[in-house]
């Protein structure tokens, strides 16, 4: 990403009403810290303004000495000093001195301070200025003008209070000059006050922009540090040592500080008793502490042992390592080791782990966590000779509702479905969302077959009840496939595959039913076989074609390229979904010739488009495991005449999951050709940061599930998008948000920092002729592109 583009994304949007403290916008900018910074800036110059008011009042009394009795002038000066002092002491109060955030009312209420002080200062020009001689009137005007100027400069951080003061006093001065010299000087005074107000507002906006930029930069650095695990505090390490009686000796100051004691009193204390704390008497020790005791008893070295410890009534988490010590004669003399407080690191890891294992839309465990839970359930069933049950649930007629009413309604419907299923599941079992409209249930104890069947029927009945969403009464159904472990599969993958086959049978039966996996699922096997035969001849019979979906700039809406999407129009099966035939092509190893055809066809078509419109082509992991794929890419570019920088290959995280393959080497050679590389569906799989540093990606695509979750204000989804954007920016990569379907979603992902967007809002996948027309037009605005 260029520096100019990066600066555009980092520049915050400043709402004038929010700047004045009149409105709290509901955008991505957090105004609480900004308001706290405004109040803090006003506190710093509070004494200066108090002094300016006191000096100004004294000078005014001297100038107007002949115009009013001394007691009146002194009374006015006392009132002015009292009001100025009250304002100064209020701003010096400790309420928001060290606060990170401040409420809207704290800034908004400062207008009363400005108006009150302005009203007090308006008394001399209104009551005395009209009777003053020209010299006195000029002196009074100079004092008041200097005071207004000082307020506009020094108190610009609180613009509403300053504007209230200047406006009130400016009107009073204008009235005085109007009565003395006529409308010309009065107009000049009002113009001067207006210019001061404008200058104050501009300066206030500049100060807020600087503070907002600092907050955004700190948030980005914190997110990237969290993702890269680079925030470990090395100064938290300490040394510890115990003797043969497991008593602490030569305690270091850091160790003593870590446990909240002084180094003198901690010596000779039993090490295990110190770590156990309040649990020592009860004997209710944590597993880590029991492991530590066993290691010390057996005189075994250990490392990375995590134990909980209570320090000053606060539960902390330590990670310790140690080795036994022996003297010159080989006699055991104790242990010496090192420890560190990893409480924050583990909390961060737990937070990231939850984000990676839970669905942002429904809050249910995602496919990864379901897979892990199922593996444990199968292992327990094998260990105890019992059985577990896996239920795969697919919603009937959901796609029709999603297509007709839109994804926002579909997402709310999925959330309601998740709630209904969760209410039927016992504690200890698990319900999760596999993706799309697929859910899963893992039953750890499946010994009662009748109970499992009743549960499956209950789930179907619960899901089939009507839903009231946005004044629409919606009806869907559910089909379920059941598989019993370990009978139908000794691994999670095998059991999920068995349940999937049973689900296909339920779908074939018309939906709304459940089926148990049987080894002889002839209907499913025969359909797969026939579909495989048709797919083998589809390429030769010219049944495959490509559609092209526009990809546009998030900032300008200008077309940057297309993603080539494969479609199959079979004379037997009709339009076959890519979700159905692409996995089949991968399983039957037909993806290589089909993928080569897609690549060559896309390059040939893109060569017809104007420079620099790009084409993105999805690449299967199987293609990258073939060393000859580099030659295929080079040949496709050479034969089409397309420049390498206009071709972008999209790969998924699964490419990096297989160890010992040549996929990474193939990608490096392709990158050497000048071809761009994009990471697709980032965050939906086994997201690891290692391959991001090893592979030169040019962009990261954010899955539509996160975009949809963020549009619903789901904190986890917003956090993930911000984290991915910050990570991409730190690594010099662009970010593409998928599945953008509304103008609000477009603005949201743009404000979050995404550089490119793709989705139905900007265009559905287009036939080649329509895509060619759009490419030739290169629409400059997002709405034009969306219309195209």
C-alpha positions in Angstrom: 0.0 0.0 0.0 1.3 3.5 -0.8 2.0 6.0 1.8 -0.7 8.3 0.4 -3.3 5.6 0.5 -2.3 4.6 4.0 -2.6 8.2 5.2 -6.1 8.4 3.7 -7.3 5.4 5.7 -5.6 6.6 8.9 -7.2 10.1 8.7 -10.1 10.3 11.2 -13.4 11.8 10.3 -14.3 14.8 12.6 -17.9 15.6 13.2 -18.4 19.3 14.0 -21.2 18.5 16.5 -19.0 15.9 18.3 -16.1 18.4 18.4 -18.3 20.9 20.2 -19.7 18.3 22.6 -23.2 18.4 21.2 -23.4 14.9 19.8 -21.9 11.5 20.2 -21.7 9.9 16.8 -22.2 6.1 16.4 -19.4 5.6 13.9 -16.1 3.7 14.5 -14.4 6.7 16.2 -14.3 6.5 20.0 -14.9 10.1 21.2 -14.5 9.3 24.9 -10.7 9.5 25.0 -10.8 12.5 22.7 -13.1 14.4 25.1 -10.8 13.4 28.0 -7.9 14.9 26.1 -9.9 18.1 25.5 -10.7 18.5 29.2 -7.0 17.8 30.1 -5.8 20.4 27.7 -8.2 22.9 29.2 -6.9 22.0 32.7 -3.3 22.8 31.7 -4.1 26.4 30.8 -6.7 27.0 33.5 -4.4 29.1 35.7 -3.2 31.1 32.7 -6.7 32.1 31.9 -7.4 32.9 35.5 -4.4 35.2 35.6 -5.5 36.8 32.3 -9.0 37.5 33.7 -7.7 38.9 36.9 -5.2 41.2 35.2 -7.8 42.2 32.6 -10.3 43.0 35.4 -7.7 45.2 37.1 -6.9 47.1 33.9 -10.7 47.6 33.3 -11.1 49.0 36.7 -8.3 51.5 36.1 -9.7 52.5 32.7 -13.2 53.0 34.0 -12.3 54.6 37.3 -13.9 57.9 36.4 -17.1 56.3 35.0 -18.5 54.5 38.1 -18.2 54.5 41.9 -15.2 52.6 43.3 -17.5 50.2 45.2 -19.3 49.3 42.0 -16.1 48.7 40.1 -14.5 46.7 42.9 -17.7 44.6 43.2 -17.7 43.9 39.5 -14.0 43.0 39.7 -14.6 40.6 42.6 -17.4 38.9 40.8 -15.3 38.5 37.7 -12.4 37.1 39.6 -14.8 34.7 41.5 -16.3 33.4 38.3 -12.9 33.0 36.6 -11.6 31.2 39.8 -14.6 28.9 39.9 -14.0 28.0 36.3 -10.3 27.4 36.8 -10.7 25.3 39.9 -13.4 23.2 38.3 -11.1 22.5 35.4 -8.3 21.7 37.8 -10.5 19.2 39.6 -9.4 15.6 39.6 -12.6 14.2 38.1 -11.1 13.7 34.6 -7.4 14.5 35.4 -6.1 11.0 34.6 -9.2 9.6 33.1 -8.9 7.7 29.8 -12.4 8.7 28.7 -15.0 11.4 29.5 -18.7 11.6 28.9 -20.4 13.9 26.4 -21.9 16.1 29.2 -18.5 16.9 30.6 -17.6 18.9 27.4 -21.1 20.1 26.6 -21.5 21.7 30.0 -18.5 23.9 29.5 -20.7 26.2 27.4 -22.2 27.5 30.7 -18.8 28.5 31.9 -18.1 30.5 28.7 -21.5 32.2 28.7 -21.3 33.0 32.4 -17.8 34.6 32.1 -18.8 36.4 28.9 -21.9 37.8 30.6 -19.8 39.2 33.5 -17.3 40.8 31.1 -20.2 42.3 29.0 -21.2 44.6 31.9 -18.4 47.2 31.4 -19.0 47.8 27.7 -22.8 47.8 28.0 -23.0 49.9 31.2 -19.9 52.1 31.1 -18.6 52.0 27.5 -21.4 54.2 26.1 -20.5 57.0 28.6 -16.7 56.7 28.2 -14.6 59.2 26.4 -12.9 58.0 23.2 -9.6 57.2 25.0 -11.3 55.2 27.7 -13.5 53.4 25.2 -10.5 52.5 23.1 -8.6 51.2 26.1 -11.6 49.1 27.1 -12.0 47.7 23.6 -8.3 46.8 23.5 -8.4 45.0 26.9 -11.5 43.0 25.9 -10.1 42.2 22.4 -6.9 40.9 23.9 -8.9 38.8 26.4 -11.0 37.3 23.6 -7.9 36.6 21.5 -6.2 34.9 24.4 -9.2 32.7 25.0 -9.4 31.7 21.3 -5.8 30.6 21.4 -5.3 29.2 24.8 -8.7 27.5 25.3 -9.3 26.2 21.8 -9.3 22.7 23.1 -12.8 23.4 24.6 -14.4 25.2 21.6 -17.9 25.3 22.9 -17.0 27.2 26.1 -14.6 29.5 24.2 -17.2 30.2 21.4 -19.8 31.0 24.1 -17.5 33.4 25.8 -16.3 35.2 22.6 -19.9 35.4 21.1 -21.4 36.8 24.3 -18.6 39.4 24.8 -18.4 40.1 21.0 -22.1 41.1 20.9 -21.6 43.3 23.9 -18.6 45.1 22.3 -20.6 45.5 19.1 -23.5 47.0 20.9 -21.1 49.5 22.7 -19.5 50.5 19.4 -22.8 50.8 17.7 -24.0 53.3 20.3 -20.7 55.2 20.3 -19.5 55.3 16.7 -22.3 53.8 14.6 -22.7 50.5 12.6 -19.3 50.5 10.8 -17.2 50.0 13.9 -19.8 47.7 15.4 -19.7 45.5 12.3 -15.9 45.5 12.4 -16.0 44.3 16.0 -18.5 41.6 15.2 -16.4 40.5 12.3 -13.4 40.3 14.5 -15.3 38.1 17.0 -16.5 35.9 14.2 -12.9 35.4 12.9 -11.8 34.5 16.4 -14.6 32.0 16.6 -13.6 30.5 13.3 -9.9 30.4 14.3 -10.9 28.7 17.6 -12.9 26.1 15.8 -10.2 25.3 13.2 -7.5 25.1 16.0 -9.8 22.8 18.0 -10.4 20.6 15.0 -6.6 20.3 14.4 -6.0 19.4 18.1 -8.7 16.7 18.0 -7.3 15.3 14.7 -3.9 14.9 16.2 -5.3 13.2 19.3 -7.6 10.9 17.3 -4.6 9.9 15.1 -2.6 9.1 18.2 -5.4 7.0 19.6 -5.8 5.1 16.3 -2.1 4.5 16.0 -1.9 3.2 19.6 -4.8 0.9 18.9 -3.2 -0.5 15.7 0.1 -1.0 17.4 -1.6 -2.8 20.3 -3.6 -5.1 18.0 -0.6 -6.0 15.9 1.5 -6.6 19.0 -1.3 -8.9 20.3 -1.5 -10.9 17.0 2.3 -11.2 16.6 2.8 -12.1 20.4 5.4 -9.4 20.6 4.3 -7.7 23.8 6.1 -10.0 26.3 7.6 -8.0 29.2 11.0 -9.5 29.6 11.6 -7.4 32.7 9.0 -9.6 34.5 11.4 -12.6 34.6 13.0 -13.4 38.0 15.3 -16.1 39.5 14.4 -18.3 42.3 16.3 -20.9 44.3 15.4 -23.5 47.0 17.4 -25.9 49.1 17.0 -29.6 49.7 14.1 -28.9 52.1 12.3 -27.0 49.4 12.8 -23.7 51.3 13.6 -20.4 49.5 17.2 -19.2 49.6 18.8 -16.1 48.3 15.5 -14.6 47.1 16.0 -12.0 44.4 14.3 -8.6 44.8 12.2 -9.3 41.6 11.0 -12.6 43.0 10.1 -11.0 46.3 8.3 -8.2 44.5 6.4 -10.7 42.4 5.0 -12.5 45.5 4.3 -9.2 47.3 6.9 -9.7 50.1 10.3 -8.3 51.0 13.5 -10.3 50.2 14.4 -10.7 53.9 11.1 -12.3 55.1 10.7 -14.5 52.1 13.9 -16.5 52.7 13.5 -19.9 54.4 9.8 -19.9 53.5 8.6 -23.3 52.1 8.4 -22.8 48.3 5.3 -24.9 47.7 3.5 -23.3 50.7 4.2 -19.9 49.3 2.9 -20.8 45.9 -0.2 -22.5 47.2 -1.2 -19.5 49.3 -4.7 -19.9 50.9 -5.1 -23.4 49.4 -2.2 -24.8 51.5 -4.3 -25.5 54.6 -7.2 -27.0 52.7 -5.0 -29.1 50.4 -7.0 -28.1 47.4 -4.0 -27.6 45.1 -4.1 -26.7 41.4 -2.9 -29.5 38.9 0.1 -27.4 38.0 1.2 -27.2 41.6 0.9 -30.9 42.0 3.0 -31.4 39.0 5.6 -29.1 40.4 5.7 -31.0 43.7 6.2 -34.3 41.8 9.0 -32.8 39.8 10.7 -31.5 42.9 10.3 -34.8 44.7 11.8 -36.8 41.8 14.5 -34.1 41.3 13.6 -33.8 37.6 14.2 -30.7 35.5 11.2 -29.0 34.0 10.2 -26.0 31.9 7.1 -24.1 30.8 5.2 -25.2 33.8 2.2 -23.0 34.4 0.8 -22.6 37.9 -1.8 -20.2 39.4 -0.8 -18.1 42.4 -2.7 -15.6 44.5 -0.7 -12.3 45.0 -2.4 -9.6 47.2 -5.8 -11.2 46.7 -5.3 -11.2 42.9 -5.1 -14.5 40.9 -2.0 -14.4 38.7 -0.5 -16.9 36.3 3.2 -17.9 36.5 5.3 -19.9 34.1 8.4 -21.4 35.8 11.3 -23.6 34.8 14.1 -25.1 36.9 16.9 -27.7 37.1 18.3 -29.6 40.1 21.6 -28.4 41.5 24.5 -30.6 42.7 27.7 -29.7 44.4 31.2 -30.7 43.4 30.8 -34.1 45.0 27.5 -34.7 43.1 25.3 -34.2 46.2 21.9 -32.7 45.5 21.7 -29.2 47.1 18.3 -28.0 45.7 16.8 -26.3 42.6 17.5 -23.2 40.8 15.1 -21.8 38.2 13.5 -18.9 36.5 9.9 -17.6 36.5 7.8 -15.0 34.8 4.3 -13.6 35.2 2.3 -14.6 32.1 -1.1 -13.5 33.2 -1.6 -10.9 30.5 0.0 -13.0 27.8 -2.4 -15.9 28.6 -5.4 -13.6 28.8 -4.5 -12.3 25.3 -3.9 -15.8 24.0 -7.3 -16.9 25.5 -9.0 -13.9 23.8 -7.4 -14.7 20.4 -8.2 -18.4 20.9 -11.9 -17.6 21.5 -12.0 -15.3 18.4 -10.6 -18.1 16.3 -12.9 -20.8 17.7 -16.3 -19.1 17.9 -18.7 -18.0 15.2 -19.0 -14.1 15.3 -22.6 -14.2 14.1 -24.2 -16.7 16.4 -21.6 -16.9 19.2 -21.6 -20.7 18.8 -18.4 -22.8 18.5 -17.2 -22.8 14.9 -16.0 -25.7 12.8 -12.5 -25.7 14.4 -13.9 -26.0 18.0 -16.5 -28.6 17.0 -13.7 -30.6 15.4 -11.6 -30.5 18.5 -14.6 -31.4 20.8 -15.6 -34.3 18.6 -12.1 -35.7 18.6 -12.2 -35.7 22.5 -15.6 -37.3 22.5 -14.5 -40.1 20.2 -11.4 -40.7 22.3 -13.5 -41.0 25.4 -15.9 -43.3 23.7 -13.1 -45.6 22.6 -11.5 -45.5 26.1 -14.7 -46.5 28.0 -16.3 -48.7 25.4 -19.2 -46.4 24.9 -20.3 -44.3 21.9 -20.8 -40.7 21.0 -23.1 -39.2 18.4 -22.5 -36.4 15.8 -25.5 -34.7 14.3 -25.1 -32.5 11.2 -28.0 -30.1 10.6 -28.7 -28.4 7.4 -31.5 -25.8 7.0 -34.2 -26.4 4.4 -35.4 -23.5 2.3 -32.9 -21.1 3.9 -31.3 -20.1 0.7 -34.6 -18.9 -0.8 -35.2 -16.7 2.2 -31.6 -15.4 2.1 -31.8 -14.6 -1.6 -35.2 -13.0 -1.5 -35.0 -11.0 1.7 -31.3 -10.4 1.9 -28.4 -11.5 4.0 -29.3 -9.3 7.0 -32.6 -11.1 7.5 -30.8 -14.4 6.8 -28.2 -13.6 9.5 -30.9 -12.8 12.1 -32.6 -16.1 11.1 -29.4 -18.0 11.7 -29.1 -16.4 15.1 -32.6 -17.5 16.1 -32.0 -21.0 14.9 -28.8 -21.2 17.0 -30.8 -20.1 20.1 -33.5 -22.8 19.5 -31.0 -25.6 19.1 -28.9 -24.5 22.1 -32.0 -24.7 24.3 -32.4 -28.4 23.5 -28.8 -29.5 24.3 -27.8 -30.8 27.7 -24.8 -29.5 29.6 -21.6 -31.2 28.7 -22.7 -31.6 25.0 -21.9 -29.1 22.3 -23.8 -27.2 19.5 -21.8 -25.3 16.9 -22.1 -23.7 13.5 -20.0 -25.3 10.7 -20.6 -22.4 8.3 -23.4 -21.1 6.1 -26.6 -22.7 7.2 -25.0 -25.9 8.6 -25.0 -26.6 12.3 -23.6 -29.5 14.3 -24.3 -31.2 17.7 -21.9 -33.5 19.5 -23.5 -35.8 22.1 -20.8 -37.3 24.4 -23.0 -40.1 25.7 -25.0 -41.7 22.8 -25.8 -45.0 24.5 -29.6 -44.2 24.6 -30.6 -44.5 20.9 -34.2 -43.6 21.6 -33.1 -40.4 23.4 -30.9 -39.4 20.4 -33.8 -40.0 18.0 -36.1 -37.9 20.2 -33.5 -35.1 20.2 -33.2 -35.2 16.4 -37.0 -34.9 16.1 -37.1 -32.1 18.6 -34.5 -30.1 16.7 -36.4 -30.5 13.5 -39.7 -29.5 15.1 -38.1 -26.5 16.9 -36.4 -25.2 13.8 -39.6 -25.7 11.7 -41.7 -23.4 14.0 -42.3 -19.9 12.4 -40.0 -17.0 12.9 -41.1 -13.3 13.1 -38.3 -11.2 11.7 -38.8 -7.6 10.3 -42.6 -8.1 10.1 -42.0 -11.2 8.0 -43.3 -14.6 9.1 -40.6 -17.1 7.9 -40.8 -20.8 7.6 -37.8 -23.1 7.2 -37.1 -26.7 8.0 -34.1 -28.8 8.9 -32.5 -32.1 7.7 -30.2 -34.0 9.9 -27.6 -36.7 9.4 -26.4 -38.8 12.3 -23.3 -40.8 12.8 -22.2 -42.8 15.8 -18.6 -42.8 16.9 -16.4 -44.7 16.9 -18.5 -47.2 14.9 -19.0 -44.9 11.9 -15.6 -43.2 12.2 -12.6 -43.3 14.5 -11.6 -39.8 13.7 -13.5 -36.5 13.6 -13.1 -36.2 9.9 -14.4 -39.7 9.3 -17.4 -39.2 11.6 -18.2 -35.8 10.0 -18.0 -37.4 6.5 -20.4 -40.2 7.6 -22.9 -37.7 9.0 -22.6 -35.7 5.8 -23.5 -38.8 3.8 -26.5 -39.4 6.0 -27.5 -35.7 5.6 -27.4 -36.1 1.8 -29.9 -39.0 2.2 -32.2 -36.8 4.4 -32.0 -34.1 1.7 -32.8 -36.6 -1.0 -35.8 -37.7 0.9 -37.2 -34.1 0.7 -35.9 -32.7 3.9 -37.5 -32.3 7.3 -36.2 -35.8 8.4 -33.2 -37.4 9.9 -31.2 -40.4 8.8 -28.6 -42.5 10.5 -25.5 -43.3 8.7 -25.4 -46.7 7.0 -22.4 -48.2 5.2 -24.7 -48.9 2.2 -25.8 -45.4 1.3 -26.3 -46.4 -2.4 -28.3 -43.4 -3.4 -25.7 -40.9 -2.4 -22.8 -43.0 -3.8 -24.6 -43.5 -7.1 -25.3 -39.8 -7.4 -21.7 -39.0 -6.7 -20.6 -41.5 -9.3 -22.8 -40.1 -12.0 -21.9 -36.5 -11.2 -18.3 -37.5 -11.3 -18.7 -39.0 -14.7 -20.5 -35.9 -16.0 -17.8 -33.7 -14.5 -15.0 -35.6 -16.3 -16.6 -34.9 -19.6 -17.7 -31.3 -18.8 -14.5 -29.7 -19.8 -14.3 -31.5 -23.2 -18.0 -30.8 -23.9 -17.6 -27.0 -23.3 -20.0 -27.1 -20.4 -17.9 -24.9 -18.2 -17.7 -21.1 -18.3 -16.5 -18.2 -16.2 -18.4 -15.3 -14.6 -16.6 -12.2 -13.4 -17.4 -10.3 -10.2 -16.2 -6.7 -9.9 -13.7 -5.7 -7.2 -13.5 -2.0 -6.5 -11.5 0.5 -4.4 -13.1 1.0 -1.0 -12.1 4.7 -1.0 -13.2 5.8 -4.5 -15.4 3.0 -5.7 -13.4 2.7 -8.9 -13.1 -0.7 -10.5 -9.7 -2.4 -9.9 -10.4 -5.8 -11.3 -12.6 -8.9 -11.4 -12.6 -12.3 -9.6 -13.1 -15.2 -12.1 -15.8 -17.6 -10.8 -16.3 -21.0 -12.3 -19.8 -22.1 -13.4 -21.0 -25.5 -14.8 -24.1 -25.7 -16.9 -24.7 -29.5 -17.3 -27.2 -30.8 -19.9 -28.2 -33.5 -17.4 -28.1 -31.8 -14.0 -28.6 -28.2 -15.1 -26.7 -25.4 -13.3 -24.6 -27.3 -10.8 -23.5 -25.3 -7.7 -19.7 -24.8 -7.4 -20.1 -25.8 -3.8 -21.1 -29.2 -5.1 -18.8 -29.9 -8.0 -15.6 -28.1 -6.9 -15.1 -30.3 -3.8 -15.9 -33.3 -6.1 -13.2 -32.1 -8.6 -10.7 -31.9 -5.8 -11.5 -35.3 -4.4 -11.3 -36.9 -7.9 -8.2 -34.9 -8.8 -10.0 -33.3 -11.7 -9.2 -29.9 -10.3 -5.8 -29.7 -12.0 -7.1 -29.8 -15.7 -10.1 -27.7 -14.8 -8.0 -25.2 -12.9 -5.6 -24.9 -15.8 -8.5 -24.2 -18.1 -9.8 -21.5 -15.7 -6.4 -19.9 -15.5 -5.9 -19.8 -19.3 -9.4 -18.6 -20.0 -9.3 -15.9 -17.4 -5.9 -14.6 -18.6 -7.1 -14.5 -22.3 -10.2 -12.5 -21.3 -8.3 -10.2 -19.0 -5.9 -9.3 -21.9 -8.9 -7.7 -23.6 -9.5 -5.3 -20.7 -7.8 -2.0 -20.3 -4.7 -1.7 -18.2 -4.5 -1.9 -15.1 -7.7 -3.9 -14.5 -6.7 -7.1 -12.9 -8.2 -10.6 -12.8 -8.1 -12.8 -9.7 -8.2 -16.6 -10.1 -8.8 -19.1 -7.3 -6.2 -21.8 -7.0 -6.7 -25.2 -5.3 -4.1 -26.6 -2.9 -3.7 -29.6 -5.3 -2.6 -27.3 -8.1 0.1 -25.8 -5.9 1.4 -29.2 -4.9 2.3 -29.7 -8.6 5.8 -28.3 -9.4 4.7 -27.9 -13.0 2.1 -25.4 -12.1 4.7 -22.6 -12.4 5.2 -23.5 -16.0 1.4 -23.5 -16.6 1.1 -20.0 -15.2 4.0 -18.7 -17.3 2.5 -20.3 -20.4 -1.0 -18.8 -19.7 0.6 -15.3 -19.4 2.7 -15.7 -22.5 -0.1 -17.1 -24.7 -2.6 -14.4 -23.6 -0.2 -11.5 -23.6 -1.4 -10.5 -20.2 1.2 -8.8 -18.0 2.1 -10.7 -14.8 1.2 -7.9 -12.5 -2.4 -8.0 -13.7 -2.9 -11.6 -12.6 -3.7 -12.3 -9.0 -3.9 -15.8 -7.6 -6.1 -16.5 -4.6 -5.1 -19.3 -2.2 -6.7 -20.4 1.1 -5.0 -21.1 4.4 -5.4 -24.8 3.8 -2.4 -24.6 1.4 -0.1 -24.3 4.3 -1.6 -27.0 6.5 0.2 -29.9 4.8 3.8 -30.2 5.9 6.4 -31.5 3.5 4.6 -30.3 0.4 6.2 -28.1 -2.3 3.3 -25.5 -2.2 5.4 -22.8 -0.6 8.2 -23.2 -3.1 5.8 -23.2 -6.0 4.3 -19.9 -4.7 7.7 -18.3 -4.4 8.5 -19.2 -8.1 5.1 -17.8 -9.2 5.8 -14.6 -7.2 9.2 -14.3 -9.0 7.2 -14.1 -12.3 5.6 -10.9 -11.0 2.2 -12.4 -10.3 0.3 -11.1 -7.3 -0.8 -13.4 -4.5 -3.9 -13.0 -2.3 -4.9 -14.9 0.9 -8.5 -15.9 0.6 -11.0 -16.4 3.5 -8.5 -15.3 6.1 -9.5 -16.1 9.7 -12.1 -18.8 8.9 -9.6 -21.7 9.1 -6.5 -22.4 11.1 -5.3 -18.8 10.9 -1.6 -18.8 11.6 0.8 -15.8 11.3 3.8 -17.9 10.3 3.1 -18.2 6.7 2.2 -14.5 6.4 5.8 -13.7 7.2 7.2 -16.4 4.9 5.1 -15.7 1.9 4.9 -12.4 0.0 1.1 -11.8 -0.1 -0.1 -8.6 -1.8 -3.5 -8.7 -0.2 -5.7 -10.5 2.4 -9.3 -11.2 1.8 -11.6 -10.9 4.8 -14.4 -13.4 4.8 -18.0 -12.2 4.4 -18.9 -13.8 7.8 -16.8 -11.2 9.6 -18.2 -8.4 7.4 -21.8 -9.5 8.2 -20.9 -9.8 11.9 -19.3 -6.4 12.0 -22.4 -4.9 10.3 -24.3 -6.2 13.3 -21.9 -4.5 15.7 -20.6 -7.9 16.9 -17.5 -6.8 18.9 -15.5 -9.9 18.0 -16.1 -9.4 14.3 -15.1 -5.8 14.4 -12.0 -6.6 16.4 -11.0 -9.3 13.9 -11.4 -6.9 10.9 -9.4 -4.2 12.7 -6.7 -6.7 13.6 -6.5 -8.1 10.1 -6.3 -4.6 8.7 -3.6 -3.5 11.2 -1.7 -6.7 10.4 -1.9 -6.2 6.7 -0.8 -2.5 7.0 2.1 -3.5 9.1 3.2 -6.1 6.5 2.5 -3.8 3.5 -0.5 -5.7 2.2 -3.9 -4.6 1.0 -7.2 -5.9 2.4 -10.3 -6.9 0.5 -13.7 -7.2 2.3 -15.9 -9.9 0.7 -19.7 -10.0 0.8 -20.4 -6.3 0.9 -24.1 -6.0 0.1 -25.2 -2.6 1.3 -24.0 1.0 1.3 -23.7 1.0 5.1 -21.5 -2.1 4.9 -19.4 -0.4 2.3 -18.9 2.7 4.5 -18.2 0.5 7.5 -15.4 -1.6 5.9 -13.9 1.5 4.4 -13.8 3.3 7.7 -12.2 0.2 9.3 -9.4 0.5 6.8 -10.2 -2.1 4.1 -8.6 -1.0 0.8 -10.9 -3.0 -1.6 -14.4 -4.4 -1.5 -16.3 -7.0 -3.3 -20.0 -8.1 -3.1 -23.5 -7.8 -4.5 -23.6 -4.0 -3.7 -21.0 -3.5 -6.5 -22.2 -6.2 -8.8 -23.1 -9.9 -9.0 -20.9 -12.3 -11.0 -21.3 -11.1 -14.6 -21.1 -13.0 -17.9 -18.1 -12.4 -19.9 -19.7 -9.9 -22.3 -21.1 -7.8 -19.5 -17.9 -7.9 -17.6 -16.0 -6.7 -20.7 -18.4 -3.7 -21.0 -17.8 -2.8 -17.3 -14.1 -3.2 -17.7 -14.1 -0.8 -20.7 -16.1 1.8 -18.8 -13.9 1.7 -15.6 -16.6 3.5 -13.6 -15.1 6.2 -11.3 -17.8 6.1 -8.6 -19.0 3.3 -6.4 -22.7 3.8 -7.3 -21.9 3.7 -11.0 -20.0 0.5 -10.5 -22.8 -0.9 -8.4 -25.3 -0.1 -11.1 -23.1 -1.7 -13.7 
